[in-house]
Amino acid sequence: MLKEQGKQDSSISSWMMFLLAAACGLIVANLYYAQTLVGPIRDATGLTSSTAGLIVTVTQIGYVAGLLFIVPLSDIVENRRLTIVMLIIAIGALLTAAFSPNASLFLTASLFIGIGSVVAQILVPFAAYLSSENQRGRVVGNVMSGLLLGIMFARPLASFITSLWGWRAIFILSAIVITLLTILLSFALPERKPLPTVRYGKLILSLGTILRQTPALRRRALYQAFLFGAFSLFWTVVPLHLADNFGMSQIGIAWFALVGVGGAVAAPIAGRLADKGWSKMLTGAAMIVAVLSFLLIHLFQSSSTPALILLFVSAITLDMAVSGNLVTSQRVIYSLGSEARGRLNGLFMAIFFLGGAIGSSLGAWSYTQGGWNLTSLIGTILPLLALLYFLTERRSTKKDRTILAG
């Protein structure tokens, strides 16, 4: 069993909660800047249209690799030191991407941007560690709000900055911001030093054991994979849909992307309700809302103003469903035990992030093959599958906690 030094039986301060929320948002945004900049980056680095998708995919691969091989280190390595080292890697990768003259160097930098950005998934369990049991859901919800705001603001911000100063500017500005953040965190974060009794190799091998013996983790990861798949499908295709069917310019699409920011309000609300024992009800509600969000825009398709308004509303409700279920799921996972919290979070995030990558791929394929009609149909099916799986759920949290402690 892994133990920790320095844990204080006290509540996290509002300042620390705000710092961790802001840090998560600023860090995770690095994963999404390039999504709306594929065209100009492709032209500048010499990529072909068929390989331009690697700009986003390689970053995602780096992030998943970091979730599986870096985040588990937070269970055996002092967390503040690990955070600083990974942020330094991210800063170097951002600067390399900004000044890359060719595709190979840019893609290599993108890989390390993804790896370095997993710091966000070290800081979220850190927030849970610093919080007391009765405030953990609220704290995780608030920190995840910061992370989700980072995701939602990244795309429009990158588009606006690029329209002013070119695509390289967003990577340079982010490197400056992350440098300042690294300095601040090095002074502000308290020490969290687990007492390791397992070597790194065994720690990584234990991921398979934890996944196999923890049904609640598998369920929660798959729930979120389906929902995040629908979310990624939506945001991959909706810019094309807005341009093709509503004649929106790139700036108009950037403004539409800001609509999703409203969905982040669900995260702290879900956290508070989860603290009251409403996790199961919240999960079912999130899935139903996600299904309805896509079903309505599938049934009512046109280029009219009411259809556009409905698209705006669905963007908000879909984001609310995904962010609310994310916080609820993390509240459940963090309750399984602090000894393996880093590995639990790494597995959870890796699985649902892969779901997002699959959703993006499905979106690109479906829009090419069947337009918005096929895409919105698949978007309806994904959360519906999650809902059907959810209806088979039985209580297993106590058993999971016993296995992890044993």
C-alpha positions as CSV (number, residue, x, y, z in Angstrom):
1,M,0.0,0.0,0.0
2,L,1.2,3.6,-0.7
3,K,1.0,6.1,2.1
4,E,1.6,9.9,2.2
5,Q,3.5,12.3,4.3
6,G,2.3,15.8,5.1
7,K,-1.5,15.3,4.8
8,Q,-3.2,17.9,6.9
9,D,-6.8,17.3,8.2
10,S,-8.1,20.7,7.0
11,S,-10.0,22.3,4.2
12,I,-8.4,23.7,1.1
13,S,-8.3,27.5,0.9
14,S,-10.3,29.4,-1.7
15,W,-7.0,30.9,-3.1
16,M,-5.5,27.4,-3.6
17,M,-8.6,26.1,-5.2
18,F,-8.7,29.1,-7.6
19,L,-5.0,28.6,-8.4
20,L,-5.4,24.9,-9.2
21,A,-8.5,25.6,-11.3
22,A,-6.7,28.3,-13.3
23,A,-3.6,26.2,-13.7
24,C,-5.6,23.3,-15.0
25,G,-7.3,25.5,-17.5
26,L,-4.2,27.1,-18.8
27,I,-2.3,23.8,-19.1
28,V,-5.0,21.8,-20.8
29,A,-5.7,24.5,-23.3
30,N,-2.4,23.6,-24.9
31,L,-4.1,20.4,-26.2
32,Y,-6.7,22.3,-28.2
33,Y,-5.0,25.4,-29.7
34,A,-4.0,23.6,-32.9
35,Q,-7.5,22.2,-33.6
36,T,-8.7,25.4,-35.3
37,L,-5.3,26.1,-36.8
38,V,-4.8,23.0,-38.9
39,G,-5.0,24.9,-42.2
40,P,-2.3,27.5,-41.5
41,I,0.0,25.1,-39.7
42,R,-0.3,22.6,-42.6
43,D,0.6,25.3,-45.1
44,A,3.6,26.6,-43.0
45,T,5.1,23.2,-42.2
46,G,4.6,21.5,-45.6
47,L,2.1,18.9,-44.5
48,T,-0.4,17.5,-47.1
49,S,-4.1,17.7,-46.6
50,S,-4.2,13.9,-46.0
51,T,-1.6,14.1,-43.2
52,A,-2.8,17.4,-41.6
53,G,-4.9,15.5,-39.1
54,L,-1.7,14.4,-37.4
55,I,-1.4,17.9,-36.0
56,V,-4.2,17.0,-33.5
57,T,-3.7,13.3,-33.3
58,V,-0.1,13.3,-32.3
59,T,-0.9,15.7,-29.4
60,Q,-3.6,13.4,-28.3
61,I,-1.2,10.4,-28.5
62,G,1.3,12.3,-26.3
63,Y,-1.5,13.1,-23.8
64,V,-2.7,9.5,-23.5
65,A,0.9,8.3,-23.1
66,G,1.4,10.8,-20.4
67,L,-1.8,9.7,-18.6
68,L,-0.6,6.1,-18.6
69,F,3.1,6.5,-17.9
70,I,3.6,9.9,-16.2
71,V,0.4,10.5,-14.1
72,P,1.0,7.2,-12.1
73,L,4.3,8.6,-10.9
74,S,2.2,11.0,-8.7
75,D,1.6,7.9,-6.5
76,I,5.3,7.5,-5.8
77,V,7.0,10.8,-6.6
78,E,6.8,14.1,-4.7
79,N,4.0,15.9,-6.6
80,R,5.3,19.5,-6.6
81,R,8.6,18.4,-8.1
82,L,6.9,16.2,-10.7
83,T,4.6,19.1,-11.7
84,I,7.5,21.6,-12.2
85,V,9.5,19.1,-14.3
86,M,6.6,18.3,-16.6
87,L,5.7,22.0,-17.0
88,I,9.3,22.7,-18.1
89,I,9.0,20.0,-20.7
90,A,5.7,21.6,-21.9
91,I,7.3,25.1,-22.1
92,G,10.2,23.7,-24.3
93,A,7.7,21.9,-26.5
94,L,5.6,25.0,-27.0
95,L,8.6,27.1,-28.0
96,T,9.8,24.4,-30.3
97,A,6.4,24.2,-32.0
98,A,6.3,28.0,-32.4
99,F,9.6,28.1,-34.3
100,S,9.4,24.8,-36.1
101,P,10.4,25.2,-39.8
102,N,9.1,21.8,-40.9
103,A,6.5,19.2,-40.2
104,S,8.7,16.6,-38.4
105,L,9.9,19.0,-35.8
106,F,6.4,20.5,-35.2
107,L,4.9,17.0,-34.8
108,T,7.6,16.0,-32.4
109,A,7.0,19.2,-30.4
110,S,3.2,18.4,-30.5
111,L,3.9,15.0,-29.0
112,F,5.7,16.6,-26.0
113,I,3.1,19.3,-25.6
114,G,0.6,16.4,-25.0
115,I,3.0,14.7,-22.6
116,G,3.7,17.8,-20.6
117,S,0.1,18.8,-20.4
118,V,-0.8,15.8,-18.3
119,V,0.2,18.0,-15.3
120,A,-3.5,19.0,-15.3
121,Q,-4.3,15.4,-14.3
122,I,-1.7,15.5,-11.5
123,L,-3.2,18.8,-10.1
124,V,-6.8,17.6,-10.0
125,P,-6.1,14.7,-7.7
126,F,-3.8,17.1,-5.8
127,A,-6.8,19.3,-5.2
128,A,-8.7,16.2,-3.9
129,Y,-5.8,15.4,-1.6
130,L,-5.8,18.9,-0.1
131,S,-9.6,18.9,0.5
132,S,-11.5,17.4,3.3
133,E,-13.9,14.5,2.6
134,N,-17.1,16.6,2.9
135,Q,-15.9,19.2,0.4
136,R,-14.1,17.0,-2.1
137,G,-16.9,17.0,-4.7
138,R,-17.2,20.8,-4.6
139,V,-13.4,21.2,-4.8
140,V,-13.1,18.8,-7.7
141,G,-16.0,20.5,-9.4
142,N,-14.5,23.9,-9.1
143,V,-11.1,22.8,-10.3
144,M,-12.7,20.9,-13.2
145,S,-14.6,24.1,-14.1
146,G,-11.2,25.7,-14.7
147,L,-10.0,22.8,-16.8
148,L,-13.2,22.8,-18.9
149,L,-13.0,26.6,-19.4
150,G,-9.5,26.1,-20.7
151,I,-10.7,23.5,-23.2
152,M,-13.6,25.7,-24.3
153,F,-11.7,28.9,-24.6
154,A,-8.7,27.4,-26.3
155,R,-10.3,27.1,-29.8
156,P,-11.7,30.6,-30.1
157,L,-8.7,32.2,-28.5
158,A,-6.4,30.5,-30.9
159,S,-8.5,31.7,-33.8
160,F,-8.6,35.2,-32.6
161,I,-4.9,35.4,-31.9
162,T,-4.0,33.9,-35.2
163,S,-6.1,36.4,-37.0
164,L,-4.0,39.2,-35.4
165,W,-0.5,37.9,-35.3
166,G,-0.3,34.5,-37.0
167,W,-0.5,30.9,-35.7
168,R,2.9,30.9,-34.1
169,A,1.9,33.7,-31.7
170,I,-0.5,31.4,-29.6
171,F,2.3,29.0,-28.9
172,I,4.7,31.8,-27.8
173,L,2.1,33.4,-25.6
174,S,1.2,30.1,-24.0
175,A,4.9,29.4,-23.3
176,I,5.2,32.7,-21.5
177,V,2.0,32.1,-19.5
178,I,3.1,28.6,-18.5
179,T,6.5,29.9,-17.5
180,L,4.9,32.4,-15.1
181,L,2.6,29.6,-13.9
182,T,5.5,27.3,-13.2
183,I,7.2,29.9,-11.1
184,L,4.0,30.6,-9.1
185,L,3.3,26.9,-8.5
186,S,6.9,26.2,-7.4
187,F,6.3,28.6,-4.5
188,A,2.5,28.1,-3.8
189,L,2.1,24.3,-3.9
190,P,2.6,22.5,-0.6
191,E,4.6,19.3,-0.6
192,R,2.8,16.1,-1.3
193,K,5.2,13.2,-0.8
194,P,3.8,9.6,-1.1
195,L,5.8,6.9,0.6
196,P,6.4,4.4,-2.2
197,T,6.5,0.7,-1.6
198,V,6.2,-0.2,-5.2
199,R,8.8,0.3,-8.0
200,Y,7.8,2.1,-11.2
201,G,7.7,-1.0,-13.3
202,K,5.3,-2.7,-10.9
203,L,3.4,0.5,-10.6
204,I,2.7,0.5,-14.4
205,L,1.9,-3.2,-14.4
206,S,-0.6,-2.6,-11.6
207,L,-2.7,-0.5,-14.0
208,G,-4.0,-3.6,-15.6
209,T,-4.8,-5.1,-12.2
210,I,-6.6,-2.0,-11.1
211,L,-8.6,-1.7,-14.3
212,R,-9.6,-5.4,-14.1
213,Q,-10.5,-5.4,-10.4
214,T,-12.3,-2.1,-10.2
215,P,-15.7,-2.3,-11.9
216,A,-16.6,1.3,-10.8
217,L,-13.6,2.6,-12.7
218,R,-14.4,0.7,-15.8
219,R,-18.0,1.9,-15.8
220,R,-17.2,5.5,-15.1
221,A,-14.5,5.6,-17.8
222,L,-16.8,4.0,-20.4
223,Y,-19.7,6.4,-19.4
224,Q,-17.5,9.4,-20.0
225,A,-15.9,7.9,-23.1
226,F,-19.3,7.7,-24.8
227,L,-20.2,11.2,-23.7
228,F,-16.9,12.7,-24.5
229,G,-17.0,10.9,-27.9
230,A,-20.2,12.7,-28.6
231,F,-18.8,16.0,-27.4
232,S,-15.7,15.6,-29.6
233,L,-17.8,14.6,-32.6
234,F,-19.9,17.7,-32.2
235,W,-17.1,20.2,-31.9
236,T,-15.1,18.5,-34.7
237,V,-18.0,18.8,-37.2
238,V,-20.0,21.8,-36.1
239,P,-17.5,24.4,-37.6
240,L,-18.0,22.7,-41.0
241,H,-21.8,22.6,-40.5
242,L,-21.9,26.3,-39.6
243,A,-19.8,27.2,-42.6
244,D,-21.6,25.0,-45.1
245,N,-25.2,25.5,-44.0
246,F,-25.3,28.9,-42.3
247,G,-22.5,30.7,-44.2
248,M,-20.5,31.5,-41.1
249,S,-17.0,33.0,-41.4
250,Q,-14.0,31.8,-39.3
251,I,-14.6,34.6,-36.8
252,G,-18.3,33.7,-36.5
253,I,-17.4,30.1,-35.8
254,A,-14.9,31.3,-33.1
255,W,-17.7,33.3,-31.5
256,F,-20.0,30.2,-31.6
257,A,-17.2,28.2,-29.9
258,L,-17.5,30.6,-26.9
259,V,-21.1,29.4,-26.4
260,G,-19.8,26.1,-25.0
261,V,-18.2,28.0,-22.1
262,G,-21.7,28.2,-20.6
263,G,-21.6,24.5,-20.1
264,A,-18.8,24.7,-17.5
265,V,-21.3,26.0,-14.9
266,A,-22.5,22.4,-14.5
267,A,-19.2,21.2,-13.0
268,P,-19.4,23.0,-9.6
269,I,-23.1,22.3,-9.3
270,A,-22.6,18.6,-10.1
271,G,-19.8,18.5,-7.5
272,R,-22.0,19.9,-4.8
273,L,-24.8,17.6,-5.6
274,A,-22.4,14.6,-5.7
275,D,-21.3,15.5,-2.1
276,K,-24.9,15.0,-1.1
277,G,-25.0,11.5,-2.5
278,W,-26.8,12.2,-5.8
279,S,-24.1,10.8,-8.1
280,K,-26.2,8.1,-9.7
281,M,-29.1,10.4,-10.4
282,L,-26.7,13.0,-11.9
283,T,-25.1,10.4,-14.1
284,G,-28.5,9.3,-15.6
285,A,-29.6,12.9,-16.0
286,A,-26.4,13.8,-17.9
287,M,-26.8,11.0,-20.3
288,I,-30.5,11.9,-21.0
289,V,-29.6,15.5,-21.6
290,A,-26.8,14.5,-24.0
291,V,-29.1,12.2,-25.9
292,L,-31.8,15.0,-26.2
293,S,-29.1,17.6,-27.2
294,F,-28.2,15.6,-30.3
295,L,-31.7,14.2,-31.0
296,L,-33.3,17.7,-31.3
297,I,-30.7,19.0,-33.7
298,H,-31.0,15.7,-35.7
299,L,-34.8,16.0,-36.0
300,F,-34.9,19.7,-36.7
301,Q,-32.5,20.3,-39.5
302,S,-32.5,23.4,-41.7
303,S,-30.6,26.6,-42.5
304,S,-33.2,28.7,-40.6
305,T,-32.6,31.0,-37.7
306,P,-34.6,28.7,-35.3
307,A,-32.4,25.8,-36.3
308,L,-29.3,27.9,-35.5
309,I,-30.7,28.9,-32.1
310,L,-31.4,25.3,-31.4
311,L,-27.8,24.5,-32.3
312,F,-26.6,27.1,-29.8
313,V,-28.8,25.7,-27.1
314,S,-27.7,22.1,-27.8
315,A,-24.0,23.2,-27.6
316,I,-24.6,24.5,-24.1
317,T,-26.6,21.5,-22.9
318,L,-24.3,19.0,-24.4
319,D,-21.3,20.7,-22.7
320,M,-23.2,20.8,-19.4
321,A,-23.9,17.0,-19.6
322,V,-20.3,16.1,-20.4
323,S,-18.8,18.4,-17.7
324,G,-21.3,17.4,-15.1
325,N,-20.8,13.7,-15.6
326,L,-17.0,14.2,-15.6
327,V,-17.0,15.8,-12.1
328,T,-19.5,13.2,-10.8
329,S,-17.4,10.4,-12.1
330,Q,-14.2,11.8,-10.6
331,R,-15.9,12.2,-7.3
332,V,-16.7,8.5,-7.4
333,I,-13.2,7.5,-8.5
334,Y,-11.4,9.6,-5.9
335,S,-13.6,7.9,-3.2
336,L,-12.1,4.5,-4.1
337,G,-8.9,5.3,-2.1
338,S,-6.0,7.8,-2.0
339,E,-3.3,5.1,-2.3
340,A,-3.9,4.7,-6.1
341,R,-5.5,8.0,-6.9
342,G,-2.9,9.0,-9.5
343,R,-3.3,5.6,-11.3
344,L,-7.1,5.7,-11.1
345,N,-7.2,9.2,-12.5
346,G,-4.7,8.3,-15.3
347,L,-6.7,5.2,-16.4
348,F,-10.0,7.1,-16.2
349,M,-8.7,10.0,-18.3
350,A,-6.8,7.8,-20.8
351,I,-9.9,5.7,-21.5
352,F,-12.3,8.6,-22.0
353,F,-9.8,10.6,-23.9
354,L,-9.5,7.7,-26.4
355,G,-13.3,7.9,-26.6
356,G,-12.9,11.5,-27.6
357,A,-10.4,10.7,-30.3
358,I,-12.7,8.0,-31.7
359,G,-15.6,10.5,-31.6
360,S,-13.5,13.0,-33.6
361,S,-12.6,10.4,-36.2
362,L,-16.3,9.3,-36.5
363,G,-17.3,12.9,-36.9
364,A,-14.9,13.5,-39.8
365,W,-15.9,10.3,-41.5
366,S,-19.7,10.7,-41.0
367,Y,-19.8,14.2,-42.2
368,T,-17.9,13.2,-45.4
369,Q,-20.2,10.2,-46.0
370,G,-23.6,11.5,-44.9
371,G,-23.4,15.1,-43.9
372,W,-24.9,16.6,-40.8
373,N,-27.8,14.1,-40.9
374,L,-25.5,11.0,-40.3
375,T,-23.3,12.9,-37.9
376,S,-26.1,14.0,-35.6
377,L,-27.5,10.5,-35.7
378,I,-24.2,9.0,-34.5
379,G,-24.1,11.8,-31.9
380,T,-27.5,10.7,-30.6
381,I,-26.5,7.0,-30.5
382,L,-23.2,7.5,-28.5
383,P,-24.8,8.8,-25.2
384,L,-27.8,6.5,-25.8
385,L,-25.3,3.5,-25.6
386,A,-23.9,5.0,-22.3
387,L,-27.5,5.3,-20.9
388,L,-28.3,1.7,-21.8
389,Y,-25.0,0.5,-20.1
390,F,-25.8,2.7,-17.1
391,L,-29.1,1.0,-16.6
392,T,-27.2,-2.2,-15.8
393,E,-25.3,-0.6,-13.0
394,R,-25.1,-2.2,-9.6
395,R,-23.4,-0.8,-6.5
396,S,-19.8,-1.8,-6.4
397,T,-17.9,1.1,-4.9
398,K,-17.4,-0.5,-1.5
399,K,-16.0,-3.7,-3.1
400,D,-13.6,-1.6,-5.3
401,R,-12.3,0.3,-2.2
402,T,-11.6,-3.0,-0.4
403,I,-9.6,-4.3,-3.4
404,L,-7.5,-1.1,-3.7
405,A,-6.7,-1.1,0.0
406,G,-5.8,-4.8,0.1
